[in-house]
Amino acid sequence: KDFADRKGRFIKGEVYVVILALDGVCTFQPMNPRLMGKNFKGLRDSSGKLFVQEIMNNINKDGFTWVEYNWVNPKTKKIGKKRAIAKMIDNNEYVLIGYWP
């Protein structure tokens, strides 16, 4: 509930919390709830990088990761480098936060 509160402390502009299951299925997405239940495993950035797969590989190995990928910035409407940090939160899911540096 706190992660979904658009006036709360977990949503700051284009920065918000997403939760994915270890198989790549989105279990929580506050900005676009229609994405919940979708599998992001095959998601590619504009250069073709399977960045969710990279996150999943690193999470399964280390429990934590940083990944950089190309994505459309909602403020500029242009593709730019986006960074994401992800951390395992239990044996089934990990939390992911992406931002534009």
C-alpha positions as CSV (number, residue, x, y, z in Angstrom):
1,K,0.0,0.0,0.0
2,D,2.8,2.4,0.9
3,F,4.7,1.8,-2.4
4,A,1.5,2.7,-4.4
5,D,0.8,6.0,-2.6
6,R,1.6,8.6,-5.2
7,K,1.9,11.3,-2.5
8,G,4.0,9.0,-0.2
9,R,7.7,8.7,0.3
10,F,8.2,5.8,-2.2
11,I,7.2,7.7,-5.4
12,K,9.3,10.7,-6.3
13,G,8.6,11.8,-9.9
14,E,9.8,9.1,-12.2
15,V,11.4,7.1,-9.4
16,Y,9.3,4.4,-7.8
17,V,9.4,0.8,-6.6
18,V,8.6,-2.2,-8.8
19,I,8.5,-5.8,-7.5
20,L,9.3,-8.8,-9.8
21,A,9.1,-12.5,-9.0
22,L,12.3,-14.5,-9.6
23,D,10.9,-15.8,-12.9
24,G,10.5,-12.2,-14.2
25,V,6.7,-11.8,-13.6
26,C,5.8,-8.3,-12.4
27,T,4.0,-8.6,-9.1
28,F,3.8,-4.8,-8.3
29,Q,4.0,-1.7,-10.5
30,P,2.4,1.4,-9.0
31,M,2.5,3.6,-12.1
32,N,1.0,1.1,-14.5
33,P,-0.9,-1.6,-12.7
34,R,-1.8,-3.3,-16.1
35,L,1.8,-4.5,-16.2
36,M,1.2,-6.7,-13.1
37,G,1.2,-10.3,-14.0
38,K,3.2,-9.7,-17.2
39,N,6.6,-11.5,-17.6
40,F,9.4,-9.0,-18.2
41,K,12.1,-11.7,-18.7
42,G,12.3,-11.1,-22.4
43,L,12.1,-7.3,-22.2
44,R,14.8,-5.5,-24.2
45,D,16.0,-2.0,-24.1
46,S,16.4,0.2,-27.3
47,S,19.8,-1.4,-28.1
48,G,18.4,-5.0,-27.7
49,K,19.9,-5.6,-24.3
50,L,17.9,-8.2,-22.2
51,F,18.3,-6.0,-19.1
52,V,15.7,-7.8,-17.0
53,Q,17.4,-11.1,-17.8
54,E,20.7,-9.6,-16.6
55,I,19.0,-8.4,-13.4
56,M,17.6,-11.9,-12.8
57,N,20.9,-13.6,-13.4
58,N,22.7,-11.2,-11.0
59,I,20.0,-11.5,-8.4
60,N,20.0,-15.2,-8.4
61,K,23.8,-15.2,-8.0
62,D,24.4,-12.3,-5.6
63,G,21.0,-11.2,-4.3
64,F,21.8,-7.7,-5.4
65,T,22.7,-5.8,-8.6
66,W,23.1,-2.6,-10.5
67,V,22.2,-2.5,-14.2
68,E,22.3,0.2,-16.8
69,Y,20.1,0.2,-19.9
70,N,18.6,2.5,-22.5
71,W,15.0,3.6,-21.8
72,V,12.6,6.5,-22.6
73,N,12.8,9.2,-20.0
74,P,9.3,10.3,-19.2
75,K,10.4,13.9,-18.7
76,T,12.4,14.4,-21.8
77,K,10.6,11.8,-24.0
78,K,14.0,10.8,-25.3
79,I,15.9,7.5,-24.9
80,G,18.7,7.8,-22.3
81,K,20.8,5.8,-19.9
82,K,18.7,4.5,-17.0
83,R,20.1,2.8,-14.0
84,A,18.4,0.3,-11.8
85,I,19.2,-1.2,-8.5
86,A,17.6,-4.5,-7.5
87,K,17.7,-6.5,-4.3
88,M,16.2,-9.8,-3.3
89,I,13.6,-9.3,-0.7
90,D,12.7,-13.0,-0.1
91,N,13.1,-16.3,-1.9
92,N,10.4,-15.5,-4.4
93,E,10.7,-11.7,-5.3
94,Y,13.1,-8.8,-5.6
95,V,12.5,-5.1,-5.5
96,L,13.7,-2.9,-8.3
97,I,14.1,0.9,-8.5
98,G,15.2,2.6,-11.7
99,Y,16.3,6.2,-12.2
100,W,18.0,8.5,-14.7
101,P,21.3,9.9,-13.5
